[in-house]
Amino acid sequence: MLSPPIPQTLRNSISNKIEDSISLNKLFKKLKWEKELAVEYSFAMLLMFLSLWGFSISVRYLFSLFYKSSYWLSASVSVLALLGLPPMFRYTSFIYDFPVLLLYTLGLIFLYKQEWKIFLIIFIIGCINKETTILLTLIFFLYYKGKLGKDIFNKLLAAQLVIFVLIKIVLFILYKNNPGTFVKFQLVEHNLRMLTGYDLTLAVSLLGLIVLVFYKWDDKPNFLKISLLALIPMVFLTFFLGYLDELKDYYEIYSALIILLSYSIAKILDLKIKILSQ
């Protein structure tokens, strides 16, 4: 969408400069990038950088909605969130992965703040980016059921479902002639084999995360705990349609997970932190 307006002469000029530069040539070969697609890669890298930058700010803001702490502690949440990402790059990464982190975190923020117009705009963009944005609707249903007026609750629920279905239909029509299948089952091909020969390091790491997440569980905000429940349908779907050990498939719970972990770490280290809201 952004790259087609770029003139071919400029594209050729960029490609030639890459060809003439030893360092850029090595970089493109190492990354297995085509020099003639340098413009597309540039836009992709910019989008990924802006998404990560926005995510680091958003996750810190989400933290501040629930906890009051020192400046450096709240800032460290952003750092922790970014440092925790590299282990999730094990398999193929896609251009929509980092935008998922940003858009889903923004969705949680405006969902919690009940700023519905902004939330629905984020929801629309999120659904276009990746269909798992519908998990925000699950969080909305579980958290606001009985808390909002019946009329507004039903309208917001219906709006999200209609938006999701319409976007799925439009995207299906636009890309129905593309190669590939609608879904690919991975249960036998990958997941069952993985479960019979699991990675001990990964298993120990996950156990440590679980312990930290549930440390002082009763003290933690209900909204974040409910946000973590999105893991259940994600694991179920990934068990059949994805790779269970492809951690980036769980980006939707990542911001809530980081904030819950941050509180546990702060309490263990006896740092000053106060819960603002349940």
C-alpha positions in Angstrom: 0.0 0.0 0.0 2.9 2.4 0.8 5.5 1.2 -1.6 3.7 1.2 -5.0 3.8 5.0 -5.4 7.6 4.9 -5.2 8.9 5.6 -8.7 10.8 2.8 -10.4 13.8 5.1 -11.0 14.2 5.6 -7.2 13.9 1.9 -6.7 16.7 1.3 -9.2 18.8 3.9 -7.6 18.4 2.4 -4.1 19.1 -1.1 -5.5 22.3 0.2 -7.2 23.5 1.9 -4.0 23.0 -1.4 -2.1 25.0 -3.2 -4.8 27.8 -0.7 -4.6 28.0 -0.9 -0.8 29.9 -3.8 0.6 28.3 -3.6 4.1 24.7 -3.3 2.7 25.4 -6.1 0.3 26.5 -8.4 3.0 23.5 -7.4 5.2 21.0 -8.2 2.4 22.7 -11.5 1.7 22.7 -12.4 5.4 19.0 -11.6 5.8 18.2 -13.2 2.4 16.6 -10.0 1.2 16.2 -9.2 -2.5 17.9 -5.9 -3.3 15.1 -5.0 -5.8 12.6 -5.1 -2.9 14.6 -2.7 -0.7 11.7 -0.2 -0.6 9.3 -2.8 0.6 11.8 -4.0 3.3 12.3 -0.4 4.4 8.6 0.1 4.9 8.3 -3.2 6.7 11.2 -2.4 9.0 9.8 1.1 9.8 6.4 -0.4 10.6 8.0 -3.0 12.9 10.1 -0.4 14.6 7.2 2.0 15.2 5.1 -1.0 16.5 7.7 -2.0 19.0 8.3 1.6 20.1 4.5 2.1 20.5 4.2 -1.2 22.3 6.9 -0.3 24.8 5.0 2.9 25.6 1.6 1.3 25.7 2.6 -1.6 28.0 4.0 1.0 30.5 0.8 3.0 30.3 -1.3 -0.2 30.9 0.9 -0.9 33.9 0.3 2.6 35.2 -3.5 2.1 35.1 -3.3 -0.6 37.7 -0.1 0.2 39.8 1.6 3.2 41.3 5.3 2.8 41.6 8.6 4.7 41.1 9.5 6.2 37.7 12.3 3.7 37.2 10.2 0.7 38.1 7.4 1.6 35.6 10.0 2.4 33.0 11.6 -1.0 33.6 8.3 -2.7 32.6 8.9 -1.4 29.0 12.4 -2.7 29.0 11.3 -6.1 30.4 8.6 -6.3 27.7 11.2 -5.7 24.9 13.8 -8.0 26.4 11.3 -10.8 26.7 10.6 -10.9 22.9 13.7 -12.5 21.3 13.0 -16.0 22.7 9.7 -15.8 20.7 11.5 -15.5 17.3 12.2 -19.2 17.0 10.0 -19.8 14.0 9.1 -17.5 11.0 8.1 -14.0 12.0 5.6 -12.0 9.9 5.1 -8.3 9.4 1.9 -8.3 11.4 3.5 -9.8 14.5 4.8 -6.6 16.2 1.6 -4.6 15.2 -0.3 -7.3 17.2 1.6 -6.4 20.3 0.8 -2.7 19.9 -2.8 -3.0 18.7 -3.8 -5.6 21.3 -2.2 -3.6 24.2 -4.0 -0.5 23.0 -7.2 -2.5 22.8 -6.8 -3.5 26.4 -6.1 0.1 27.5 -9.2 1.6 25.9 -11.3 -1.4 26.8 -10.5 -0.9 30.4 -10.9 2.9 30.2 -14.3 2.4 28.5 -13.4 4.7 25.7 -15.6 2.8 23.3 -15.2 4.8 20.1 -11.4 4.6 20.2 -11.6 1.0 21.3 -13.7 0.1 18.3 -11.3 1.9 15.9 -8.4 -0.1 17.4 -10.5 -3.2 17.2 -11.2 -2.7 13.4 -7.5 -2.1 12.7 -6.6 -5.1 14.9 -9.0 -7.4 13.1 -7.6 -6.4 9.7 -4.1 -7.1 11.0 -4.9 -10.4 12.6 -8.1 -12.3 13.4 -7.1 -13.1 17.0 -8.1 -9.6 17.9 -11.5 -11.2 18.5 -10.1 -12.3 21.9 -10.6 -8.7 23.1 -14.3 -9.5 22.7 -13.9 -12.4 25.1 -12.3 -10.2 27.6 -15.0 -7.6 27.2 -17.7 -10.2 27.8 -16.1 -11.7 30.9 -15.1 -8.5 32.5 -18.1 -6.3 31.7 -20.9 -8.8 31.9 -23.2 -7.5 34.6 -21.1 -4.3 35.1 -22.5 -2.3 32.1 -26.1 -1.5 31.4 -27.7 -4.3 29.4 -28.4 -2.1 26.4 -24.9 -0.7 26.0 -23.3 -4.1 26.7 -25.4 -5.8 24.0 -24.7 -3.1 21.5 -20.9 -3.1 22.1 -20.9 -7.0 21.9 -22.9 -7.0 18.7 -20.7 -4.3 17.2 -17.5 -6.3 17.8 -19.0 -9.5 16.4 -20.4 -7.7 13.3 -17.0 -6.0 12.7 -15.1 -9.2 13.0 -17.4 -11.2 10.7 -17.5 -8.4 8.0 -13.7 -8.0 8.0 -13.3 -11.8 7.7 -15.7 -12.0 4.8 -14.1 -9.0 3.0 -10.6 -10.5 3.5 -11.7 -13.9 2.3 -13.2 -12.4 -0.9 -10.0 -10.4 -1.6 -7.6 -13.2 -1.1 -9.6 -16.3 -2.0 -7.5 -16.9 -5.1 -4.2 -16.9 -3.2 -2.4 -20.2 -3.0 -2.7 -22.2 0.2 -5.4 -23.7 2.4 -7.9 -21.9 4.7 -6.4 -23.6 7.7 -3.6 -26.2 8.2 -3.9 -28.8 10.9 -0.6 -29.3 12.8 -1.8 -31.8 15.5 -0.2 -34.9 14.1 2.6 -33.3 12.0 4.2 -31.3 14.8 2.4 -31.0 18.2 2.0 -34.6 19.1 5.6 -35.3 18.2 6.7 -32.3 20.3 4.7 -33.4 23.4 6.5 -36.8 23.3 9.9 -35.1 23.2 9.5 -31.8 24.9 12.3 -29.3 25.4 13.4 -29.4 29.1 14.7 -25.8 29.1 11.4 -24.6 27.8 9.4 -26.6 30.3 11.5 -25.3 33.2 11.1 -21.7 32.0 7.4 -22.1 31.6 7.1 -23.5 35.1 9.1 -20.5 36.5 6.8 -18.1 34.7 3.7 -19.9 36.0 5.0 -19.6 39.6 5.7 -15.9 39.2 2.4 -15.2 37.5 0.4 -16.8 40.4 2.6 -15.3 43.1 0.2 -13.1 45.2 -2.5 -13.9 42.7 -5.3 -12.6 44.9 -3.7 -9.2 45.1 -3.6 -8.7 41.3 -6.2 -6.8 39.3 -9.2 -8.8 37.9 -8.9 -7.2 34.5 -5.4 -8.5 34.0 -6.3 -11.9 35.3 -9.2 -12.1 32.9 -7.0 -10.9 30.1 -4.8 -13.9 30.8 -7.7 -16.2 30.2 -7.4 -15.6 26.5 -4.6 -18.1 26.7 -7.1 -20.9 27.0 -8.7 -20.6 23.5 -5.2 -19.7 22.1 -3.7 -22.9 23.3 -6.7 -24.9 22.1 -6.5 -23.4 18.6 -2.7 -23.7 18.5 -2.9 -27.3 19.5 -4.7 -28.1 16.3 -3.8 -25.3 13.9 -0.4 -24.0 14.9 2.8 -24.9 16.8 2.4 -25.2 20.5 6.0 -24.1 21.0 5.8 -21.1 18.7 5.7 -18.5 21.4 4.8 -15.6 19.2 1.4 -17.2 18.7 0.7 -16.0 22.3 1.5 -12.3 21.8 -2.1 -11.4 22.7 -1.5 -12.3 26.4 2.0 -10.9 26.4 1.3 -7.4 27.8 -0.9 -8.7 30.6 1.7 -11.4 31.4 4.5 -8.8 31.6 2.5 -6.6 34.0 1.5 -9.5 36.2 5.2 -10.7 36.3 6.4 -7.2 37.0 4.2 -7.0 40.1 5.5 -10.3 41.4 9.1 -9.3 40.8 8.5 -6.0 42.6 7.0 -7.7 45.6 9.8 -10.3 45.8 12.4 -7.5 45.7 10.4 -5.5 48.3 10.0 -2.6 45.9 7.4 0.1 46.6 4.3 -0.6 44.4 0.7 0.1 45.1 -2.4 -1.4 43.5 -4.6 1.4 42.1 -7.5 -0.7 40.9 -8.9 -4.2 40.9 
